[in-house]
Amino acid sequence: MDKNLKFSSPNAFFAEKKEIVDESFPGDIVGLHDTGNFKIGDTLTSGELLHYKGIPSFSPEHFRYINNSDPMKSKQLAKGIDQLMDEGVAQLFTLELNGRKIIGTVGALQFEVIQYRLEHEYGASCSYENLNVYKACWIETNDVNSAEFKDFKRVKAKFLAHDKRDQLVFLADSSFSLQMTQQKYPSIKFHFVSEFEPMKA
């Protein structure tokens, strides 16, 4: 995030009691009121610059298109999706080809949870469409200008998306398709886990 924050009324928790604290130490559990600044994996320091990979994202098991059921509530839906994805409820992918939004989850029940929370917490309603995706693979290459990478992007254009960190993702529709793609483009790495710096492509 790389910004300075001032906290009002940070709470430390001791058993069932909580109290406002001015200072905390490693191991302390402190509650901070979030005004939309934080997401899972953020680190707070007193000024030190820390560099590490952070919390990895794993390929979801289930994928669906998410559609807005009420065009008058587009802003509420966008805000709700954005905040729920930051909470780690699911993962959001945006297709390069047409900008359609895809939700990826570990379990099918999560789609119902997202739908319920969007309606009751954000006043937005959505519907889903099934999508045949086997795995989300984060793409890594040493040369975004290589002929091989350009050919990959051209041939697989309808299967390419970006995650919330703007990392390029290949949405393989089957195990066989992924295997053939890996063989055809040997200089490109296909990761089932995203734990490296985003690649700009």
Backbone hydrogen bonds, N-H to C=O, Kabsch-Sander energy under -0.5 kcal/mol:
donor,donor_aa,acceptor,acceptor_aa,energy
9,S,7,F,-0.5
11,N,31,G,-2.4
12,A,19,E,-3.1
13,F,29,I,-1.7
14,F,12,A,-0.5
14,F,17,K,-3.0
17,K,14,F,-2.7
19,E,12,A,-2.0
21,V,10,P,-2.4
28,D,25,F,-2.6
30,V,28,D,-0.6
31,G,11,N,-3.7
32,L,30,V,-0.5
34,D,32,L,-0.6
35,T,33,H,-0.5
40,I,86,D,-1.8
42,D,39,K,-2.0
50,L,48,E,-0.7
57,S,194,S,-1.8
59,S,192,F,-1.9
61,E,105,T,-2.3
62,H,105,T,-2.5
64,R,103,I,-2.1
65,Y,129,E,-2.4
66,I,101,K,-2.0
67,N,127,S,-3.2
69,S,67,N,-0.6
69,S,125,S,-2.2
70,D,125,S,-0.7
73,K,70,D,-2.7
74,S,71,P,-1.0
77,L,73,K,-2.3
78,A,74,S,-2.6
79,K,75,K,-2.5
80,G,76,Q,-2.6
81,I,77,L,-2.8
82,D,78,A,-2.3
83,Q,79,K,-2.5
84,L,80,G,-2.7
85,M,81,I,-2.4
86,D,82,D,-1.6
87,E,83,Q,-1.4
88,G,85,M,-1.0
89,V,84,L,-1.9
91,Q,104,G,-2.6
93,F,102,I,-2.8
94,T,162,H,-2.5
95,L,93,F,-0.5
95,L,100,R,-2.6
96,E,160,L,-2.5
97,L,160,L,-0.6
99,G,95,L,-1.6
102,I,93,F,-3.1
103,I,64,R,-2.9
104,G,91,Q,-2.9
105,T,62,H,-2.4
110,Q,107,G,-1.1
111,F,108,A,-1.3
112,E,108,A,-0.6
112,E,109,L,-0.6
113,V,109,L,-1.7
114,I,110,Q,-2.7
115,Q,111,F,-2.4
116,Y,112,E,-2.5
117,R,113,V,-2.7
118,L,114,I,-2.7
119,E,115,Q,-1.8
120,H,116,Y,-2.7
121,E,117,R,-2.6
122,Y,117,R,-0.7
122,Y,118,L,-1.0
123,G,119,E,-0.6
124,A,118,L,-2.4
127,S,67,N,-2.1
129,E,65,Y,-1.8
131,L,63,F,-1.1
133,V,131,L,-1.2
134,Y,172,A,-3.3
135,K,172,A,-1.4
137,C,135,K,-0.6
137,C,170,F,-2.8
138,W,136,A,-0.5
138,W,191,H,-2.8
139,I,168,L,-2.4
140,E,189,K,-2.0
146,S,143,D,-1.3
150,K,146,S,-2.2
151,D,147,A,-2.2
152,F,148,E,-2.3
153,K,149,F,-2.4
154,R,150,K,-1.9
155,V,151,D,-3.0
156,K,152,F,-2.5
157,A,154,R,-0.9
159,F,156,K,-2.2
160,L,157,A,-1.3
161,A,169,V,-2.6
162,H,94,T,-1.9
163,D,167,Q,-2.0
166,D,163,D,-2.0
169,V,161,A,-3.1
170,F,137,C,-3.3
171,L,159,F,-3.1
171,L,169,V,-0.6
172,A,135,K,-1.8
172,A,170,F,-1.1
178,L,174,S,-2.0
179,Q,175,S,-2.3
180,M,176,F,-2.6
181,T,177,S,-2.2
182,Q,178,L,-2.5
183,Q,179,Q,-1.9
184,K,180,M,-2.2
185,Y,181,T,-2.0
188,I,185,Y,-1.5
189,K,140,E,-3.0
191,H,138,W,-2.9
191,H,189,K,-0.6
194,S,57,S,-3.0
195,E,193,V,-0.8
201,A,199,M,-0.7
